[in-house]
């Protein structure tokens, strides 16, 4: 009898805990804004604000209209009100994004003061590349292997100065009007004309032959990025769900508000 009573009590407590947990999950949702802004030297300053997508439909949203917020941006001690252009986007083409500039964003949302800050890192410097022309043998389906087999080219090496171990991201993009495939893709969907390397705190990256998909001129963009951008990249996506992760630079909101700076190299991928 004592065992049966104990089981009943435990079942009751467990049911109560599950009920409390469900209540807590519903009450935990706060309609906080998601900020998305990448401030890059030479580009128009743009800030996008969206709402979170909660897991539960039983939530209360703020009455604030994301298209009519008073968005204040301070750049190097000069404050301006950004212009709303719809779809949660705010711009100011008169603000010049330059090296070492600092930015502070602030607005009111859901009766809270939302703020964010960032700075623009310096442009990558002392860039070098191991080659400006890169030779890759064309791989044709059904043609068999060439005499002696394939010899993989030495990886293309890009280097830069990085004395403070900050983050760098490299994007490689084929800029030809017509894409000439290096290999036969068969019935598979052809890959895009660009690919990225994982952000690194090193002072160089290697680009291997198998990473190139097409012949022709490629633009290699080396971005100097901040840690928050590297963290976002490691989540493998820039969906609104990933942007809802907390950012150390944003108060009473989520997303990313970050600065980046870049320089460009070129390499021509050719057949032997």
JORAUR-V767022 format. One record per backbone hydrogen bond with DSSP energy under -0.5 kcal/mol. CO is the residue of the C=O (numbers start at 0). NH is the residue of the N-H. If there is no record, write none. Layout:
CO/NH + CO/NH
//
This chain:
0/4 + 1/5 + 2/6 + 3/7 + 4/8 + 5/9 + 6/10 + 7/11 + 8/12 + 9/13 + 10/14 + 11/15 + 12/16 + 13/17 + 14/18 + 15/19 + 16/20 + 17/21 + 18/22 + 19/23 + 20/24 + 21/25 + 22/26 + 23/27 + 24/28 + 25/28 + 29/31 + 32/34 + 32/253 + 33/49 + 34/255 + 35/47 + 36/38 + 36/257 + 37/39 + 38/259 + 39/42 + 44/91 + 46/89 + 47/35 + 49/33 + 51/53 + 56/58 + 58/60 + 63/65 + 64/67 + 68/70 + 69/71 + 70/81 + 71/105 + 72/74 + 72/79 + 73/75 + 73/103 + 74/77 + 76/78 + 77/74 + 79/72 + 79/81 + 82/90 + 85/88 + 87/48 + 88/84 + 88/85 + 89/46 + 90/82 + 91/44 + 91/94 + 93/95 + 94/96 + 95/97 + 96/41 + 97/100 + 100/119 + 101/75 + 102/117 + 103/73 + 104/115 + 105/71 + 106/113 + 108/111 + 111/108 + 111/113 + 113/106 + 114/250 + 115/104 + 117/102 + 118/120 + 119/99 + 124/160 + 127/158 + 131/267 + 133/269 + 137/139 + 138/183 + 139/142 + 145/148 + 149/151 + 155/206 + 156/129 + 157/204 + 158/127 + 161/164 + 166/224 + 167/199 + 168/222 + 169/196 + 170/220 + 171/194 + 172/218 + 178/180 + 179/214 + 181/138 + 182/184 + 184/187 + 192/173 + 194/171 + 199/167 + 202/159 + 204/157 + 205/207 + 206/155 + 207/210 + 207/211 + 208/211 + 212/181 + 212/182 + 214/179 + 215/268 + 216/174 + 217/219 + 217/266 + 218/172 + 218/220 + 219/221 + 219/264 + 220/170 + 220/222 + 221/262 + 222/168 + 222/224 + 223/260 + 224/166 + 225/228 + 225/229 + 226/230 + 227/231 + 228/232 + 229/233 + 230/234 + 231/234 + 231/236 + 232/235 + 238/242 + 239/243 + 240/243 + 241/244 + 242/254 + 244/254 + 246/249 + 248/116 + 250/114 + 251/32 + 253/34 + 255/36 + 257/38 + 258/225 + 259/40 + 260/223 + 262/221 + 264/219 + 266/217 + 266/268 + 267/133 + 267/269 + 268/215 + 269/135
//
